[in-house]
Structure formats: structure tokens, C-alpha cells
Amino acid sequence: MKVDVATQAHHPLSDRMRARGLRVAAIVIILLGAGAALLPAGKTISSDMIGGLLIAAGLIETVAGSLRREVRGYAMAAGIVTALAGLLFVLNPETHFFPTVWPIIGWLVVRSVILAAEAVETRDSVRIWTALSAGMDLLLAVLLMTGLSVSTIVVSVFGPTRELVAAFAWILAASFVVNGLMLLEVASCEDEAAA
């Protein structure tokens, strides 16, 4: 009798339920990307606001990663890294723009490495979307690094300009949107597996 109860308590999720959970996570992350794109409405971006977006996206991505049958560890690691980057912003708020850029560069590089390792372990369209997500994060990190030297001069003379703040917010938005699209593709594959 005890064995029956224990077995009934641990039913694995069906492919349809996984697909629904992944689809909801993808949509919420894309909406967070839209929220990040709207950040430049003010003159500056608060560290708490960036941290909150990263923590929310990271937690959602971690839960979505736990729903995956394959590459669960990699998918959850990418979410955890995102949440930790957000926690860094919340715990160490800065009033200046540039101290917050380096953690974002680090987050993007670490995340792109995790996603590249994940892409090796996946197949078909999920591999393509995971590689695109890894490539996008690496490209965004490189863009931030190369723009940092020119931007340092601009910020030291004029302060953080609206265009510079907008570019920073679009970095977050682009990463979130591509990640959401990747999760939509994973959800689609889960639907196909259920059929």
C-alpha cells in the first residue's frame, strides 16, 4: 500500500503539460524583454529595476529548465546564472551607469558558454535556436565591450545619455526575446512528442 501511494505521488509531467509550462515561461520572458525595452523611458536605469528583471527572467528560466527532458542541467544553470546576475544588481546598487555594465558582460559571456554546451547536447531545431541564443548573448557581450571604451568618454563628459541607456536596455531586451523564442521552440517540440 505504501508503495502505491509513493508511486502515485511522483507522476511525471506529460509532454503536453511540459509544453504548456514551457510556452507560458517563454511568453513571460518575452514580455520581460518588452519591459526591458521600455526601460529607457527615464534618464537613468535603476540597479534594482535591472536586478528585478534579471531575477524574474532567471527564476522563470530555471523553472522552465526543470520541465525539460533533455539538457535539464544546462537549461537550469543558464537560469540560475541570470538570477544570480540580478541578485548582484539588487545587493550592490550603483548610482553610476558603468559599474553595472561589467556584470552584464560577465552574465552574457557565462550564459553564452552554458547555452553553447547545451546546443551540443540538443538536436534539430532546438539546437539551432539554442545556438542562436548563445550567439546572441556572446554578440551582445562583445558589443558592450567594444562600445564601452567610446561610451566611457561620452559618459565622463556628458553623463549617461538617453541613447546610451537605451542601448543598454535593448541588450537585455534582445537577450530575453531570443531566449523566449528558444523556449517556444522547445515547447513546440514537446507538443510534437506528445502527438
N, C-alpha and C positions, 0 to 999 in steps of 0.2 A: 504494500500500500504506500509506504514512504517513497519507494522508487517511482511509482506512478505520479505522485504529487510533484516530485522533483523534476521529472521529465516534462510534465505539463507546464511547469513554471518557466522553463527555458526554451520555449518555442522560438526558433529563428524567424526573423522577419521574412516575409515573402518578397519576391522580386518586385512586385507591384508596390508594396509598401516602401521598399528601399527607393524605388524610382520616385515615388511621391515625395519622400523626405528629401532626396537629393534635389528634386525640382524646386521645392519650397526654399531650400538653402540657397540654390543658385539665384532665384528671383530676389531674395532678401539681400544677397551680396551685390547683385546688380543695382538694387535700389540704394545700397550704401555707396556704391560708386557714383550714382547720380547725386547723392548728398555731398560727397567729396567734391564733385564738380561745381557745386553751388557754394562751396566754402569761400571763394574769393569775393563774395558779396561785401565783406568788410575789409578794412585796411590791413588787418593782421589776422593770422590764424592762431588760435589758442592751442597750446600744447594739450590741454585737456580734451579739446574737440578732436584733434588728430588721434590722441590716445584712445578716446572713446570709439572712434570709427574703427581703428585697428583692432581693439579688443573685441568689439562686436563681430567684425568680419572673421577674426581668428577663432572665436568660440564657435561661430556658425560653421566655419570650415572644418573645425575639429570634429564637431558632431556629424557633419556630412561625411568626413573621412571614416568615422566609425561605422557608417552604413555601407561602406564599400566592401565588396567581397575580395577584390584583389587590391594590392598595394595599400592596404589599410594603414600600415605603419607610416609610410611616406606621406600619405594624404593627411593623416592626423598631425604629423611632425610639421608640415607646412602651416597648418592652422595654429599650432602651438607657438611656432616662431612668430607668426603675425600677432598673436595675442600678447606675447612677451614684449615685442616691439612697442605695442600700445601701452603696456604697463610701464615701460621705461618712460614714455612721454608723460603719463599721469603722475608717476612718482618723482620725476625730475623735471618739473616745469621750467621752461626757459622763457624769458621775455624777448629774447632776440631771435631772429629768424634762422641764422646759420647754425647755431648749435643743434637745431633739430634736424638738419639735413643729413648729417653723418649717420645717425641711427637708421634713417630711412634707406640710405645707400646700403648699409650693412644688412638690413632686413631684406632688401631686394636681392642682394647677391646670395645670401644664405638660402632664401626661398627659391631662387632660380636653380641652385645646386640640388636642392631637395627634389624639385619638380623634374629636373633633368634625369636624376636617378629613378624617379617614378616613371618617366616616359620610357626608359629602357625596359621596365618590367611590364608595361601595358602593351596593347596591340590595337591595330586598325585605327579607327577614327579617334578613339580615346588617346592613343599615342600621339597623334597629330595635334590634338587640342592641348594635351599636357605639354608637349614640346613648344607649342605656340605660347602657352602661359609662361613657361620657363624662359623662353627667348624674350618675351615682352618684359619680364621683370629684369633680366640682365640688360636689355637695351635701355630701360628706364634708369637703371643704376648708372650706366655709362653716360647717359645724357645728363644726369645730375652731377656726376663727377666732372665732366668736361665743361659744363656750364657753371660750375662752382667757382672757378678762377675768375671768369669775367664777372659773374654775379657778385663776388666778394668786393670788387672795386665799385660796382654800382651801389651796393648796399652801404659800403663805408662812406660814399659821397652823398647819396640821396636817401638812404634808408631803404627798407624793403618796399619796393614799388609794387603797385597793384598788379602789373604784368608778371612780375617775378613770383608773387604769391599765387597768382592764378596758375602759372606753370607748375608750381609745386603741388597744388591741389589736383591738377589734371594728371599728375604722376600717380597719385593714389587712385583716382577715378579709373584710369586706364588699367591698372593692375587688378582692381576689383572687378571691372567689367569682363576682362578676358578670363579671369578665374571663374566668374559666374557662368560664362558661356561654356567653359570646360565642364563645369558641373552639370549643365543642361545636357551636354553630350553624354556624360556618364549616365544620367537619368534615362536618356533615350535608349542607351544600350541595355540598361536594366529592364526597361519595358520590352525590348525585343527578346531578352532572355526569358521573360515571363510568358511570352506568347507561344 
